[in-house]
Amino acid sequence: MRAVSLVPSLTEAVAVSLPGVLVGATDWCTHPADLDVARVGGTKNPKVDRIAALAPDLVIANEEENRKPDLDALRAAGLDVLVTEIRDLPQAFCELARVLRACGGTARPRWLDEAEAAWASPPVPPRRTTAVVPIWRRPWMVLGRDTFAGDVLARLGVDHLHAGHAERYPRVPLEELRAAAPDVVVLPDEPYRFTADDGPEAFPGLPCALVSGRHLTWYGPSLARAPRVLGEALRAARR
């Protein structure tokens, strides 16, 4: 089996579980750190000719991270493309198992069992809190409806205030985000890299939780540690 992954978190899942299967991945596929495969461009602009030259048996994609025209071009080149859809945690577990089976896996990896066990009883605070969750600035964009990250936060006792928005990643003026007066502002380090010096200053007087974007938005081996890592960051902001 030869596979190319166009989704960073699925790249990690396949590489850790089925060493040697991946022959290509995007420039944004940073885990595992020692992954040694051909690089095929970005998630939004994969090099179709480069992927085709690798002659993979399967190309792994995601309906949100990858663009339909690129996936159509890959199919037109005669490649088999598996497109995942992941909007919440249960769907993530199902899709991860499907991807690994499609890549020739015959047994569930230990990390997948550990991740399901970790999320069976995640750390939940005594009371639920409200949040706004910026994912970009210039312009400001936040989590909206029907997102994997939003579901992850909800399972940790955090209800983000734009969960009912018509858009999945709406642009919201900073003044409106401040006026919402959330209990906490959740600032991940990806896709925009919010840091202690870049982000919290925009929300004076509001607690800010700087969280790992990988643990908030990736579906793969990082899910096993995500409840603890995210829980600690959220508790630190509430103090």
N, C-alpha and C positions, 0 to 999 in steps of 0.2 A: 504493500500500500504506500502510495506517495500522495501527500496532501499539501496544499497551500492554504494558509489561514490569513484572512483579511480582517481579523478581529483580535486585538491584543489579548483580551482575557481568555478567549478560546485558544489562542496560540499557546498560552501558558498551560491550559488544561490538557491539551493534546501532548505538548512536549514533555510534561511531567509524567503523564500517564502512559504514553506510548512512545518511548524514545526511538528516534530514527524514522518515524513516520513523516514528520514535517520536512519538506524540501524547500519551502519558501514562506515568507511572512512579511508583513509591512514594516516600514521604517519605524513605526510607533510600537512595535511589539518588543517591549523591553524586558520581559520576563519569560523564561529564566534568563538571568543575566549573562549566562554563557551560551546562549542559543546561537548556534553556528549554522545558519541556513541562508539561502539567497534572499536578498531584499528586493521587494517588488513594488516599491512606491508607497503611497499613503493609503489610508482607509478610504478617502474620498477621491483619490486619483491613482488607482493601481495601474501598473504597466501591463496591459493585457498581453502584449507580445512577449514580454519577459515571462509572464506566468505560463503562457502556452508553450514556450520553449522548454519549460521544466517538465512538461508532459505529466502533470499530476493526474491521479485517478479521481481526485476530489478537490474542490475549492470550497472552503468554509467561509460563510458570510453571515451578515446580520442585517435585517431589514431597516434598522435605524442607523447603524454605523456606515453602511455601504450604500452607494447610489444605484438605483435600478438600471440606468443606462450602462453602467460598468458591468453589472451582473448579466445584462442582456448581451453585451459584447463578449463576455466570457463564454456564454452558452453558444453564441454564434460561432465562436472559435472551436466548438466541439467539446467543450469541457463540462463536466458534471458539477453543478453548483448546489450546495446545500445551504439554504437560507434559514437562519434561526430567527425566532421572535421571542423576546424576553422582556416582559413588562412587570413581572413580580417574582418573588423568591421561588414559589412552587414551580412556576414556569421555567425558571433558571435551572432547577434541579432536573426537570424533565428534559430540557434541551441539552444540557450537558451530557446526560446519559445517552441521548440520541446521537450527538456528535461523536462521542467515543465509540459507540457501536458502529457508526458509519465508517470510522477510521480503522476498524478491525479489532477493536477491544472486545474481549470475551468475558472479562470480569470487572466488577466495579472497583475503582481505585479506592484506597483507604481514605484519601483526603475527602472524597465525596461523602462517604459515610460520616466522617468526622464533621464535615460542614453541616449535614442534615441534623446531626446530634446537637451541634452548637446552637443551631437556630430553633431547635425544638423547645428550648427554654432560655431565651436570651435575657440579659440583664435589663429589667424594666424599672424605671424610677417610681417612687411612691405616687407621684402625680404626673399626668401627661403634660407636655409643654408644647407651645406653639413656636413655629420657626419660619423664617424666610431662608431660602437656600440659593444664593447666587451661584451661578456656574460660569459667568463671564462678566466683564465690565468693559465699558466703552464699546457698545452700550451695555447697560446692566441687563442680564438675562437670569432667570430663575427657573427652578423646577416648577413645572405646571402639573397637568393631569397625567395620570396613567404612566408613571415612570418607575423603573426598577429601583432607583435610588430613593424615591418617595416611599415605596413599599418597605424598603430596608429601614428607613427612619421610623416609619409608623410602627414597626415591630419592636423598635427600641423606645417607644413612648413619645415620639416626636411627631406632631401633626403639622405639616408645612401648610402655610396659609393660602397657597395658590394651587392646591390640589384640585380644586373645582374649576380652574381656568379652562377656557375653551381650547387653548394651545398647550402643547406639551412642554415647550420651553419659551415662555412668553418674554418679551421685552417689557420691563416695568421701570418707570422713572425712579431714580434714587429717592426722591422726596416721598414717593408713594410707598416705597419699601420701609423707609423710616417711620412714616405715619401709621403703618400697620401695627407698630409697637409689639413685635413678637417677643416671646420670652427669651429667645436666643436666635442669633444669626449663625447659620452653619456655613462655613467657608471651606470647601474642599480645595486640595492643591492640584486638581485637574477637573475639567480641561483647562480652565484658567488657573494659574498657579498663585492662589492667594497665600500670603504669608503674614507673619506678625506685623510686618511693616507695609503691607500692601493689601488693604481690605478692611481691617477693623477700624481704621481711622474714619471711614465713611459712615460709621454707625455709632457716633458718640453717645455714651450712656446706655448702650445695649450690650449685653453679654455676647461674646463671639466665640464660637467653637471652631478652631482650626482642625480639620479632619483629613484623614488620608483618602484621597480620591480613589485610590486603588481599592481600598476596603469598602468604600461607599458605592462605587459604580461598576466594579469588575465582578463578573460571575465566573468563578474558577477556584483554584486552590486557596486564594485569599479569603474565601467565604468562611473557612474554618476558624480563622482568627478575627474575622470582622466584628462579631458581636462584642468581643472584649475590647478590641482596639477602638472602635467607635464609641462604645459605652464609656470608656475612660475619658475620651476627649469631650464628650457631652457633659459628663459629671464635672470635669474641671471647669467648664464654662459656667455651670450653674452655681458654683460656690460663690 
